[in-house]
Amino acid sequence: MVRAAVERHADRRYVDAQKEVRQAGASNAQDLRKKLRGQVQDTYRAAVNARVQAALVTPAPMAERLVHFWSNHFAVSVDKMPLGVLAGAFEAEAIRPHVFGRFEDMLLAVERHPAMLLFLDQARSMGADSEAAMRAARPRGLNENLAREIMELHTLGVRAGYDQQDVTEFARALTGWSVTGVPGVPRKGGGTPGAFVFRPAMHEPGARQVLGQRYEQAGEAQAAAVLHHLAVQPATARHIAQKLARHFVGDTPPEAVVARLSNAFQRSGGDLPTVYRALIESSEAWNAPPPKFKTPWEWAVSSLRGLGWRDTGGEQMAPLLAQAGQAVWRPGSPAGYDDV
């Protein structure tokens, strides 16, 4: 249901509308931009309504809550164009299918998704010695945003033993990970606008060294190998365990729970159901008095469910949630909404 409501044909409409604006004369460009903003808003609100609808009717609230947890962990923000079109598709395509799978699979799906690539400015990142840079009169250069946030927020966590050189080398490995239909990036090779594409001409050639490990893979496989390594690190297990425990147990979760979840993550190679089982079986998650306030999202959904709502009834949920203080997919930073 959620996936159907955020079909990727919306991405194509957005790219086509952008092209129409660029090709328009000055006289009607303003009207076309207004039309484009309207299309983005309509797509965003439809995706929010689909998300609320799924939460209202779900027979498995724990599963739905896990979707929201991971969507906030791998946060994108509709404050940046064209994320209003892509945020719903990102959650439906990169998060939902992997909530009961392996962390590594979710990580790869997230970092390859156009929403994340555009949000963190990866689509135009270019290696200094790449073929595209050699041809360009004014090469765009390397962008380290995605590499830094993967290490700091998505996997290892802050102060986890990596340095600036590790970030730079990982950013070089990621060059070429891009999106079709991005203005200023060649469309050689075609592809559906708004889809992931690897552009060999933008990739920085040569081996990389990240966290003391050497990666000699060529092309797209190089960054994928780094992601595999990051996904199974003890620091990643600890970071994920800490965040899950903070979300489900308390703002300052007992160290025993964090250690239990971290061990389950490492023992299973990042199998998420194994980690969830360790959480559910932790007595600390059940014995302590309720230590957390509901977020505005949780309060709104639980209130509607409590009132018997099983349908949004055509109401627009996005403005309601924004007024409540937690606009959907709009946390304001790659760190997501604070969970304390």
BELMO-V209721 format. One record per run of one state. SS is the DSSP state (2 for helix, 1 for strand, 0 for the rest). FROM is the first residue (numbers start at 1). TO is the last residue. If there is no record, write none. Layout:
BEGIN
SS;FROM;TO
SS;FROM;TO
END
This chain:
BEGIN
0;1;1
2;2;5
0;6;8
2;9;23
0;24;25
2;26;57
0;58;60
2;61;73
0;74;76
1;77;77
0;78;82
2;83;98
0;99;101
1;102;102
2;103;112
0;113;113
2;114;119
0;120;130
2;131;135
0;136;144
2;145;154
0;155;163
2;164;174
0;175;176
1;177;179
0;180;195
1;196;198
0;199;199
2;200;202
0;203;207
1;208;210
0;211;212
1;213;215
0;216;219
2;220;231
0;232;233
2;234;248
0;249;254
2;255;268
0;269;270
1;271;271
2;272;280
0;281;283
2;284;287
0;288;295
2;296;306
0;307;316
2;317;324
0;325;329
1;330;330
0;331;340
END
